[in-house]
Amino acid sequence: MKSDVRMCMSTRLRSNAGSATIDAFQRRIPPSPRRGENRFPRCERLHYQRDFERCVKQGRCYRNQLLTLYAYWHNEPMRRVAFSISKRVGKPVMRNRIKRWLREAYRTRRWALHSGVDLLFIVHQACATATHEAIDTAMEQLLWRAGIVDEGRLRNPGGASKCYANC
């Protein structure tokens, strides 16, 4: 990003003469003060196969009708998450919609979660017919059962860090 200010496309206005167009101005939009808080940064995602395998082999498993959660606790000061969905769940449109719902459910709750844990959510076939609210509730139940929700942060939401410095 070249600057802190996003540039809009220049607006063209018609002059009183008729067909001649001129560049009237370039409108600058100041950055939103909340812009960085609501992202799902790359540093909060699991990327490598070895990380997925470690979650499955060494992590604890929690299940409900819609999702399976593997939680692997470690000593690093960050939490990472991944979502795995099989082709058996549905067509690509449905799978991508479910992944968007899961990312959003995680993103809105991440401020209240403990650090030092890798999370792997595996989607069951029942998610193909489930609603957004049902998937959201299923994720919340698994996070509480796994003990990943930090009750201290729920009482003091302003004290939770929004992102990591090394992202």
trRosetta pair geometry for C-beta under 8 A, 3 or more apart (Angstrom, degrees):
i j d omega theta_ij theta_ji phi_ij phi_ji
1 4 7.7 74 135 -88 124 34
4 31 5.5 -84 170 -14 82 131
5 28 5.0 -2 172 -167 132 112
5 29 7.0 151 -169 68 80 47
5 30 6.3 -48 -118 -110 90 44
5 31 6.7 -119 -99 -32 42 84
6 28 7.6 141 73 -160 49 62
6 29 5.1 -25 68 64 99 101
6 31 6.8 113 -13 -83 94 71
7 26 6.0 -16 -157 174 101 119
7 28 6.6 -37 -106 -108 58 69
8 11 7.7 13 117 -40 118 90
8 26 6.8 167 63 -171 75 68
8 27 4.7 -6 42 68 132 93
8 28 7.5 -151 7 -88 91 22
8 29 6.2 88 -41 -18 104 108
10 23 5.0 -22 168 -144 140 102
10 24 7.4 157 176 45 88 66
10 25 7.2 -174 -147 94 81 28
10 26 5.1 -53 -96 -89 83 78
11 23 7.8 109 69 -157 47 57
11 24 5.2 -40 89 48 94 116
11 25 6.5 3 43 56 103 69
11 27 6.8 42 -14 -14 116 109
12 21 4.7 12 -178 -176 118 121
12 22 7.1 152 -150 69 73 31
12 23 6.6 -50 -99 -98 70 46
12 24 6.8 156 -127 -6 20 94
13 21 7.2 151 71 -150 34 73
13 22 6.4 -28 61 61 82 82
13 24 4.4 65 -1 -58 116 128
14 18 7.4 -51 -180 163 108 16
14 19 7.6 -43 -143 -123 103 18
14 20 7.7 118 -154 73 61 50
14 21 6.3 -47 -96 -99 55 74
15 18 7.4 -18 80 29 80 34
15 20 5.1 -16 32 79 123 99
15 21 7.5 -171 -7 -104 86 25
15 22 6.1 62 -51 -1 109 114
17 20 5.2 15 76 24 123 117
23 26 7.7 -4 175 -48 113 80
31 35 5.5 -71 176 -6 96 150
32 35 4.1 126 67 -54 94 92
34 37 5.0 -61 -165 36 70 121
34 38 6.2 46 149 -16 96 109
35 38 7.3 -85 -166 35 21 96
35 39 7.7 29 151 -39 59 104
36 39 6.0 -43 -158 3 43 118
36 162 7.3 91 114 127 92 130
36 163 6.5 -82 153 -5 103 150
37 162 4.8 -63 -124 -165 84 138
37 163 7.3 -139 -115 -28 44 107
38 107 7.0 61 -168 165 63 124
39 163 7.5 23 61 -91 103 136
40 44 6.4 -112 -175 71 64 126
40 45 7.6 71 150 -56 95 105
40 103 5.7 -23 -91 -175 170 109
40 106 7.6 73 -123 91 122 108
40 107 5.1 -78 -79 -91 103 118
41 44 5.2 92 68 6 77 102
41 45 7.9 -145 106 -10 48 92
41 163 6.2 82 -8 -144 143 119
41 164 7.8 -139 74 36 148 91
41 167 4.7 -10 161 -158 154 138
42 45 5.8 -62 -158 26 42 114
42 167 7.1 132 55 -166 76 90
43 78 6.7 -80 150 -161 102 152
43 80 7.7 -103 151 -97 50 98
43 164 5.9 -105 109 55 143 128
43 166 6.8 149 -134 100 158 76
43 167 4.1 -130 12 -119 138 76
44 78 7.2 -134 -100 176 64 109
44 79 6.8 20 -142 90 88 69
44 80 5.7 180 -170 -117 39 57
44 81 6.3 4 154 21 86 90
44 110 7.2 10 -160 -144 149 152
44 164 7.8 158 -63 4 89 116
44 167 7.7 -13 -26 -112 84 117
45 80 6.1 9 112 -162 5 94
45 81 6.5 -50 -113 66 49 61
45 82 6.3 88 -168 -84 72 74
46 51 4.7 -162 -157 118 105 134
46 52 6.3 124 145 -67 135 72
46 55 7.3 -28 -117 -32 163 140
46 80 4.9 115 -60 139 72 119
46 81 6.6 -119 -8 104 94 13
46 82 3.7 -65 50 -40 113 120
46 118 6.0 81 -80 -161 121 110
46 120 6.7 -29 24 -85 161 88
47 51 6.8 69 51 29 51 142
48 51 4.8 97 66 2 82 102
48 52 7.4 -148 101 -3 47 85
49 52 5.5 -52 -151 36 40 113
49 53 6.2 39 152 -19 70 106
50 53 5.7 -53 -144 39 33 111
50 54 6.2 37 154 -23 65 105
51 54 5.7 -50 -145 34 31 113
51 55 6.6 36 153 -21 62 102
51 80 7.4 -38 179 99 142 144
51 82 7.7 126 112 -21 114 141
51 118 6.3 -139 -177 -157 101 154
52 55 5.8 -54 -155 32 31 113
52 56 6.6 21 153 -12 65 108
52 82 6.6 -70 -94 73 93 161
52 84 7.6 91 -140 -62 126 135
52 120 6.2 109 -136 -110 70 142
53 56 5.8 -60 -147 40 33 106
53 57 5.8 13 163 -5 71 115
54 57 6.2 -61 -130 48 25 98
54 58 5.4 -24 -173 29 66 117
54 59 7.2 82 132 -29 61 98
54 72 5.8 80 128 -141 89 168
54 118 7.3 50 95 67 108 153
55 58 7.4 -59 -104 56 9 77
55 59 4.5 -7 -166 -5 51 143
55 70 4.4 103 154 117 97 123
55 71 7.6 -12 -154 -101 93 5
55 72 4.5 -118 -111 -16 60 125
55 82 7.8 -157 -1 40 166 118
55 118 5.3 -113 -87 111 107 115
55 119 7.6 93 -138 -165 135 9
55 120 4.2 110 135 -10 154 131
56 59 6.6 -4 -55 38 11 104
56 70 5.4 -51 -89 -129 49 166
56 120 6.9 -56 -58 70 76 158
58 72 5.7 65 90 -126 93 113
59 70 4.3 94 92 172 135 89
59 71 5.3 172 -173 77 115 30
59 72 3.4 -82 -82 -66 108 78
59 73 7.8 132 -123 -2 81 58
59 118 7.1 -106 -84 77 137 94
59 120 7.2 138 58 23 162 110
60 70 7.2 161 77 -153 38 54
60 71 5.2 -19 57 59 90 90
60 72 7.8 166 14 -78 63 44
60 146 6.7 153 91 -136 121 94
61 68 6.6 -16 -164 -174 95 102
61 69 7.3 149 -156 82 45 52
61 70 5.6 -19 -98 -99 69 73
62 68 7.2 156 82 -161 47 54
62 69 4.5 -13 62 61 98 102
62 70 8.0 180 23 -77 70 29
62 71 7.0 21 3 -4 112 110
62 142 5.0 141 111 -150 125 89
62 145 5.2 149 -152 100 140 122
62 146 5.1 -111 -16 -67 152 96
63 67 7.5 -165 -144 100 51 50
63 68 4.8 -14 -104 -109 84 80
63 69 7.6 -167 -75 23 39 68
63 142 7.9 15 -104 -109 8 112
64 67 6.0 22 52 51 91 72
64 138 5.3 -160 82 -150 137 95
64 141 5.9 58 -53 94 156 132
64 142 6.2 -121 -4 -65 115 97
65 124 6.9 -124 154 64 45 153
65 126 5.5 -59 154 82 90 163
65 138 7.1 -105 59 -116 76 127
66 123 7.4 -31 164 -148 73 67
66 124 5.6 -155 -163 43 27 109
66 126 5.4 -109 -101 88 62 109
66 127 5.1 96 -160 -76 93 85
66 130 5.6 26 -114 -52 129 166
66 134 6.6 151 -63 139 155 98
66 135 6.0 -149 159 -109 152 64
66 138 4.1 -48 54 -127 127 171
67 121 5.5 -29 -163 -162 121 97
67 122 6.8 137 -164 70 65 49
67 123 6.2 -33 -107 -106 74 48
67 124 6.5 -131 -73 -1 25 94
67 127 7.3 67 -64 -69 74 124
67 135 7.5 97 -43 -149 118 75
67 138 5.1 133 10 139 111 121
67 139 6.3 48 15 -81 166 64
67 142 6.0 -81 91 -34 120 152
68 121 7.2 144 76 -159 50 47
68 122 4.3 -14 59 58 103 103
68 124 7.0 102 -19 -50 89 96
69 119 6.4 -31 -160 -159 98 93
69 120 7.2 142 -158 75 47 53
69 121 5.7 -17 -100 -100 72 68
69 122 7.9 -162 -71 20 28 74
69 142 4.2 133 -11 169 141 134
69 143 7.5 -168 -124 -66 168 52
69 146 6.0 -91 112 -50 137 141
70 119 7.3 146 78 -159 56 43
70 120 4.2 -7 56 57 104 106
70 122 7.4 49 -9 -12 100 106
71 117 5.7 -13 -168 -172 94 119
71 118 7.4 154 -156 78 44 51
71 119 5.7 -8 -104 -104 73 72
71 120 8.0 -157 -68 26 35 70
71 146 4.7 118 -17 -166 156 138
71 148 6.2 -137 -129 -65 144 123
72 117 6.8 148 77 -160 45 64
72 118 4.5 -11 60 56 101 101
72 120 7.8 37 -3 -3 103 104
73 116 6.1 31 -161 133 75 93
73 117 5.2 -30 -102 -101 60 82
74 116 5.7 -147 73 -171 57 74
74 117 7.1 157 22 -94 73 30
74 118 6.7 38 0 -13 118 99
75 116 6.3 -4 -127 -141 16 117
76 116 6.1 159 66 -116 51 67
77 115 5.4 9 -171 151 52 141
77 116 6.6 -24 -109 -65 28 84
77 164 7.5 139 112 -125 96 119
78 115 6.0 -45 -105 -159 12 102
78 116 7.4 96 50 -67 28 39
78 164 5.6 -11 -104 -76 110 154
79 110 7.3 -174 79 -154 130 97
79 113 5.9 -81 45 115 177 121
79 114 7.0 123 -73 98 132 54
79 115 5.3 -127 -34 -131 93 49
79 116 6.8 -26 -74 25 78 25
79 117 5.1 6 -122 59 98 74
79 118 7.2 -180 -159 -82 58 35
79 119 6.9 27 177 -7 101 104
80 118 5.0 -8 62 -119 94 79
80 119 7.1 -170 94 28 48 70
81 106 5.6 173 129 -160 171 154
81 118 7.5 176 -79 -164 37 53
81 119 4.4 -10 -112 67 81 105
81 120 7.6 174 -157 -78 52 34
81 121 7.2 17 -172 -5 99 102
82 118 8.0 9 4 179 98 92
82 119 7.3 177 27 95 59 61
82 120 5.2 -7 63 -115 98 73
82 121 7.2 -168 93 29 50 70
83 99 5.3 148 105 -131 143 85
83 102 4.9 121 -112 105 146 147
83 103 6.9 -95 -12 -59 146 78
83 121 4.9 -15 -112 68 70 105
83 123 7.0 40 -178 -34 92 106
84 120 6.6 14 -4 -178 114 95
84 121 7.0 176 25 89 69 52
84 122 4.8 -20 70 -108 106 72
84 123 6.9 -158 92 10 52 80
85 89 5.4 -52 -180 12 97 152
85 95 5.0 158 118 -152 137 99
85 98 6.1 132 -113 89 153 127
85 99 6.1 -113 -4 -64 142 97
85 122 7.7 162 -79 -158 43 50
85 123 4.2 7 -107 37 86 132
85 127 7.8 -91 -128 73 112 147
86 89 5.5 126 69 -20 72 92
86 123 7.2 -149 14 74 73 89
86 125 7.7 -44 64 -71 117 79
87 95 7.5 -40 -111 -67 45 150
88 125 5.9 -56 123 -90 100 109
89 94 6.7 -154 125 113 93 114
89 95 5.6 112 80 -92 120 89
89 98 6.9 -74 150 20 145 160
89 123 5.8 13 -90 115 151 118
89 124 7.7 129 -102 123 103 24
89 125 5.5 -156 -108 -113 60 55
89 127 6.1 -14 -150 67 122 104
89 128 5.2 175 178 -62 72 104
90 93 7.8 -73 127 66 111 67
90 94 3.4 -31 106 76 140 144
90 95 5.9 -176 68 -45 85 76
90 98 8.0 122 39 -15 123 129
90 128 4.4 142 -46 -123 122 118
91 94 5.2 93 56 11 70 102
91 95 7.2 -139 99 -4 34 92
92 95 5.6 -57 -140 40 34 110
92 96 6.0 31 163 -17 69 108
93 96 6.1 -58 -147 39 25 107
93 97 6.4 27 153 -21 62 108
94 97 5.6 -55 -148 35 31 113
94 98 6.4 30 155 -18 65 105
94 128 5.8 32 165 -135 142 84
95 98 5.9 -56 -151 36 31 110
95 99 6.4 30 152 -17 65 106
95 123 8.0 155 -137 74 77 156
96 99 5.6 -52 -146 37 34 112
96 100 6.4 38 153 -21 65 103
97 100 5.7 -53 -151 34 31 112
97 101 6.5 32 151 -18 64 104
98 101 5.6 -53 -150 36 33 112
98 102 6.3 32 152 -18 66 105
98 123 5.9 80 143 -134 140 156
98 127 5.3 74 -133 147 140 126
98 128 7.6 -59 -59 -88 139 47
98 135 6.8 -166 -147 -116 82 159
99 102 5.6 -54 -146 38 33 111
99 103 6.2 34 156 -19 67 105
100 103 5.8 -53 -145 37 30 110
100 104 6.3 28 156 -17 64 108
101 104 5.8 -59 -149 39 29 110
101 105 6.3 30 153 -20 65 107
101 132 5.1 -143 -130 -130 129 84
101 135 5.2 60 130 89 132 146
101 136 7.1 -101 173 -57 100 83
102 105 5.6 -53 -145 36 32 111
102 106 6.3 29 156 -15 65 106
102 121 6.1 -171 -165 96 137 153
102 123 7.4 -104 -56 -76 147 114
102 135 6.6 -87 -74 160 73 124
102 139 6.7 150 -135 -75 75 141
103 106 5.8 -57 -149 40 30 109
103 107 6.0 31 155 -23 66 110
104 107 5.6 -52 -138 36 30 113
104 108 6.4 24 163 -15 64 107
105 108 6.4 -60 -148 38 24 104
105 109 6.6 1 159 0 59 117
105 135 6.7 -135 -39 121 152 90
105 136 4.6 -165 -108 -119 121 72
105 139 4.7 105 135 53 140 156
105 140 7.5 -112 -177 -44 114 81
106 109 6.2 -81 -151 48 29 97
106 110 6.0 47 159 -58 72 98
106 119 7.9 176 -126 89 129 145
106 139 7.0 -105 -64 179 71 147
107 110 6.0 -29 -138 -6 28 117
109 112 5.7 -66 -173 44 69 105
109 113 6.4 73 133 -39 87 105
109 139 7.7 180 19 124 152 116
109 140 7.0 -174 -90 -99 156 82
109 143 6.8 153 141 38 149 178
109 149 7.8 -61 177 -105 115 98
110 113 5.5 -55 -149 20 44 119
111 153 6.5 -166 140 166 71 129
111 157 6.4 56 127 -157 131 87
111 160 4.3 113 -178 110 87 148
111 162 6.9 -17 -102 -109 107 54
112 149 5.6 2 134 -149 103 83
112 150 6.0 -159 176 50 56 80
112 153 4.7 176 -130 103 57 117
112 154 5.3 54 -141 -72 123 76
112 157 7.2 -40 -77 -111 93 87
112 160 6.8 -80 -76 -80 42 161
113 117 7.5 -107 161 52 110 126
113 143 6.8 -81 -103 -161 108 126
113 148 5.2 -4 -148 149 96 97
113 149 6.2 -59 -102 -102 59 44
113 150 6.4 108 -173 -2 11 94
113 153 7.8 -62 11 61 21 153
114 117 5.9 69 91 -5 99 125
114 147 7.9 7 -3 131 140 71
114 148 5.4 -125 28 -162 100 57
114 149 7.6 13 -17 58 85 1
114 150 4.9 131 -68 -58 69 103
117 148 5.9 -129 81 -125 168 108
119 148 7.2 43 -82 -123 123 164
121 139 7.1 -13 -117 -114 144 100
121 142 7.8 120 -112 93 98 158
123 127 4.9 -57 -172 15 104 156
124 127 5.8 128 67 -15 62 94
125 128 6.0 -25 -178 0 58 115
126 129 6.6 -65 -170 44 52 94
126 130 6.2 61 137 -40 77 112
127 130 5.0 -57 -138 27 42 121
127 135 6.1 64 -138 -96 100 113
130 134 4.2 -123 -172 86 104 132
130 135 5.4 120 118 -52 128 86
130 138 7.7 -11 -175 -14 158 139
131 134 4.7 100 53 4 76 102
131 135 7.2 -144 94 -2 42 86
132 135 6.0 -59 -151 38 31 108
132 136 6.2 34 152 -21 66 110
133 136 5.5 -54 -145 37 31 116
133 137 6.3 31 156 -18 65 106
134 137 5.8 -54 -146 38 29 109
134 138 6.3 33 153 -22 64 106
135 138 5.6 -51 -146 34 32 114
135 139 6.6 33 155 -18 64 102
136 139 6.1 -55 -153 34 28 109
136 140 6.6 27 151 -17 63 107
137 140 5.6 -55 -148 37 34 112
137 141 6.3 37 154 -22 66 104
138 141 5.8 -52 -149 33 30 113
138 142 6.6 27 155 -16 63 106
139 142 5.9 -58 -151 37 32 109
139 143 6.3 31 155 -19 67 107
140 143 5.8 -56 -147 36 31 110
140 144 6.5 28 156 -15 65 106
141 144 6.0 -59 -150 38 29 108
141 145 6.2 26 155 -17 66 110
142 145 5.7 -56 -143 39 31 110
142 146 6.1 26 160 -15 66 110
143 146 6.0 -59 -144 41 27 107
143 148 4.9 -85 -161 61 77 113
143 149 5.4 87 138 -46 102 96
144 147 7.7 36 176 -70 33 31
144 148 7.9 -88 -68 43 19 75
144 149 5.5 -11 -95 7 61 133
149 154 6.9 32 168 -46 106 122
150 153 4.2 58 93 10 111 111
150 154 7.1 175 95 -16 59 81
150 160 7.9 144 73 -100 133 115
151 154 5.3 -48 -151 29 43 117
151 155 6.7 40 153 -17 68 100
152 155 6.0 -56 -155 35 34 107
152 156 6.5 -21 162 30 68 103
152 159 7.9 -62 141 80 92 137
153 156 6.5 -78 -134 67 32 71
153 157 6.5 67 168 -104 71 48
153 159 6.7 -134 -120 76 69 95
153 160 4.6 61 -147 -72 117 117
154 157 7.1 8 -144 -68 24 84
156 159 4.2 23 128 8 115 122
156 160 7.6 150 105 -27 75 79
157 160 6.1 -43 -163 12 47 114
161 164 7.3 75 129 -82 133 48
163 167 5.7 -48 166 -10 111 147
164 167 5.1 123 71 -41 87 93
